[in-house]
Every structure is written in C-alpha cells, then in structure tokens.
Amino acid sequence: MYRASLFYGRSGLPVAVISVIDLAIWDLLGKIRNEPVYKLIGGATRERLDFYCTGPQPVSAKEMGFFGVKVPLPHGPDEGQPGLKKNVEFLRKHRESVGPDFPLMVDCYMSLNVPYTIELAKACLDLNINWWEECLSPDDFDGFEKLKEAHPQLKFTTGEHEYSRYGFRRLIKGRNVDILQPDVMWVGGLTELLRISAMAAAYDIPVVPHASGPYSYHFVVSQPGSPFQEYLANSPDGKLVHPVFGNLFLNEPIPTKGYLN
C-alpha cells in the first residue's frame, strides 16, 4: 500500500488511510484468535498504564490523578519579544499553580523556529519544564540538532507529524530528540509503529505515542520502551475526562485517577 501511494504523497492523508486499514487488520486478527492485540505483539509488560494529560487546566489534570500535564503554547515568533514574555508568564503561572515538581510539558505544535526556541527555553530554565514538544517543523531535522547543542540538558520531543519509519530513522540516528511521539493512526498503523519502536530501542529512545486512544494503549502496555501514554482532556474546560472517540466505540476504556489497569 505504501509503495502504491508514493505518487500521491508519502505522508499525511494517504498514510493515514493505510493506518486505518492496518489497524482494522490487527483488530480482525485479534477477533479471529479471540485475544487482545497487546497479547499478539508480546503481551503486557506492566500491570497498569499511566497517563499524562494534555489540556488547558493543569490544576484539574493534577486533581484527576494524572502524573503530569501538557499545555499548548499560546504565542509565537510573529509576536516578537512581547509575545515571548507572555509565553514565559503563561508558563510561570501554570508552574506556580501545580507546584515545583509536578511534570509540566509544553506543546509548541510546529510553530517556532530555532532562535526563538533557544531563547524561550533559556528564559524558562527556572520553571523546570519537563519537555518541549514539536517546537519546529517536522522537516527541520537540522534544527533539532541546533536545539540540542544549545540546551543539551533539556528534553525535546517530536514525531506526531512524521509519517514513516524513514523519517524516524533520521530522528533516531541524530540522537537530538529525547522522546519520539508517533501517532499510530497517522504513521502507517501498528505495523509501522512496531518497526519504529524497534529502531528506537536500539538507541534507548523512549516512544510515547501521540494521543490516539485504545489503539495506542495496546502498543504501550506491551512495549518496555514506552513508559506511559498521553490522554486528551476533551471537555471544553479541561476538567473532565471523556472518551477519545466519543460515542464511536462501546465501553472505550478511559483512565481513572490517571491510569488504567
């Protein structure tokens, strides 16, 4: 399927379609064998699956039992120094709200550039940011190298918008990214995700999938190199936990007190 899609695009929607088909095949195989998919790919490596939460209210995430929280960065380089200062103030407010040790991550959603990221990260050194996510365009492989040169002690993550093992191979070999975050519904399905995970394991780089509900849970619980999972606080105020896929599935598992057994 991947080779057949090359003319139409080697990333984005064509690969997402392949992902859906691949996941459906894994689901069908599990039904035929009457086994959950995680058993088909090695079995559970732990008794519970821990989650961090992505949402607008870090305090709410902490109160709901999640072990950490990720917030979206509100301002970008086009707003200059005033916007950068607003970003620092925004993150400082959230750090103060959850305390000094609660893991706080920042999602930049491909909106920054290298100089801005370096300056922003330096301005936030005292805030103990756990990681900086998707600071740059997914195609800026050299940029991630520059970030790591400037701030070797900080964690930078990416991968949500990388669509095959070939792109991840470049990220892995460069050792400039601390956590890889493929989305199983976009990257080519579980089959491709397992290939990426195997490559990352050779370099001791954790793989923590972008939020994609139960499809990711089966992968994470079976992989020693995937220590936890993301969960999106889908309620408008970020104070409630809703199923990732709404009413699409019957009895979709959702974390209670920040974890699933």
N, C-alpha and C positions, 0 to 999 in steps of 0.2 A: 504493500500500500504506500509506504513512504517513497519508494522509487517512482511509483506512478504519479505521485503528487509533485514531483520536482519541478515540472514546468509551471505549475500553478502557484507555487510558493512553498518554501521549505520551512515555514514557521507560521504561527498564527492559526487561522481558521482551518486550513487543510489538516494540520497536525492535530488540532483539537477534535476533528471528526474521526481521525484514526484512533485517538484516545478513547472516544466513546465506544467504538467497535471493539477495541482491545478489552476494555473493562467489561463489556457485555459478554465477551467470550470467557473471561475469568469467572464471571458470575454464573454463567451456564455450566462451566466445568465444576464449580462448587456444588451446584444443584444436582448434577449428574452423580457426583461422588458422595453427595449428602455430607459435605464437610464445609466449614467456613474457609474462605480464601486464605486467611492467615496460616492455616494448617497446611495448605498446598504449597506455601512458599517458605516453609521451615518451622512453623509453629511459634507459639508465644515465647518471648524471651523475658517476660516480666508478668506480674500479676495485675498490674494496673497501668493505665495510660494517663499521664499527667499533661495538663494543658496550660498554656498561657493564653491570654485573651487580647484580641485586638478590638479596641473600642474607644469612644470619646471620654469615658469616665473611669480613670484609673482607680479611684477610691471604690467604685462599685465593683470593679473586677476583683479587687483585693477582698472585699467583703463577701463576694460569691465563692471565694476559695481558690481562685486561680493563683498559680505561683508567681506570675509576672504579668505585665501588661505592655501593649504596644500602642502608641498613639501616632496619628498622622501629623506630619509637619505642615503647618498652615501657610507659611510664606516661602517665597523662592528668590532666586538671584535677581529677577527683574525688579524687585522692590529695594534693592541696594542695601546699604547699611541700616536704614531704619527697619527694613524687614528682617534683617539678620538679628537685630536687637530684640525684635518682637518674638522671633523664634526662641531665643535664649530665655526671655521672660516667660514664654509659654511653657517651656520645658522645666524651668525652675519652679514654676507654680505647681506643676504636676509632681515633681520630685518632692517638694515640701508636703504635698497632700498625702503621699504614701509612705513617707519616711526615707531614710538614707540607704536602706539595704534592700528594699523591695525591687526586684528586677524591672527596669523601665527601658523599653526599646523604642526606637524612632523609625517610622516608615516614611521615606522620602519620595517614594513612587517615581523614580527615574527623573526627578525634576531639578536636580542640582548639577553643578559642574565641579571639576576638580578643585580650583582655587576656593570656591565658596565652601565646599565640604570641608576642606582643610581648616579654613578659618572658623567655621561654625563648630566643628569638633573641638578645636582648641578652646573656644570660648565656653564650651560646656564640660571641660575636663573635671571641674569640681562637682558636677551633677551625677557622676557615676552612671552614665548611660551604658546599658548592658550591650547593645549593639546598634549600629547604624545600617538601615536596610535600604537597598535599591537606591543608593544616592545618585548613581549615574545611569546613563543609557545602557541597556544590556549589551550593546555592541562595543562599548568603550572598555575593552579588556586592558589596554594600557593604562587607562585612568585608574583602575583599581590598584594597579601596581604603584602608581604615584601616591594614592591614599595610604597604602600600607607603608611606603617609605617615610611619609610624613608623620604617621601615627602608628608605629608598629605595635604599641601596647593596646590599641583599641580593636574592637571586633567590627568587621564589615561583612555584610551578608548580601546575597543576591541569588537569582535563579528563577524567580517566579515567571519571568518573561523570556526564559531560554527554552528552546523547543526540541532539542535533541541531545543525545549523548556527545555529539561532536562539539557543540558549543560548551558543554560542561567539561569536556576534556581539556579545553583551553583554560577554563577557570581553575580546574583542579591542578593542572601541571604548574600553573603560575604560583600557587600557594599564597595568593593575595586575598582570598576570601575565606573567612573563618567558619561560616556555615552556608551550606547550599540549600536552596528553597524551591525545588521544582514543584510544579503543580501536576498531580497525576492525571487531571482531566485535560491538560494542555500539552503535556510533554511527549505524548505518544502512548499513554496508558501505563498500566502496571508493568508490562514487559519492559518498556524503555526505562522506567523508574528503577527497576531492579538492576539494569545494566549500569545506570548512573551511580547507584549506591555501591555497587561492587568496585567501580573505579575510585570512588571517594574513599572507600575503606582502605585502599592501598596507600593513601596519603593521610589517613587518620583525620579526615574532614567529616564532621557530622552532616547528616542530611535530615533537615526538618521541613517537611513539605508545607507549601502554601496551603491555606485552609481549603479543604475540599471534602469535608465530611467523612462518612464511613469508608469511602474509597481509600483515603489516606490512613485511617485507623488500622486497617488490616496490615498495611505495609509497615507502619511504625512499630506496632506491637511485636512484629516478627523480626525486626532488624536491630541488632545490638548498636549499630552506629546511628540510630535515630532515637534520641533520648526522650523526646516529648513532641507535642503536636500543637498547632495553632487552632484557636477557635474564634470565630467572629461573633461579637455581640450584636446580633441582628436587630434588636429592638432600637427604635429611634433614639432613645435616651441612653442606651448602653447599660441599662440597669437590669435587664432580663436576658435569659438565655433561651433562644428559640432554635428549632431545628434548622440546620443549614439549608435544607431543601424544602422548607415549609411543609406543605401537605403532600409532597410528591411521593414520599415513602411511608409505609406503615411502620410505626414504632421506631423511627430513626433514633438511635442512641444519642443522648446529649449528656454532657458532663454534669455531675452533681458534686458540689464542693470542689470543683476544679479537676476532677478526674473521672475516669471510667474503669470499672473492674473488668 
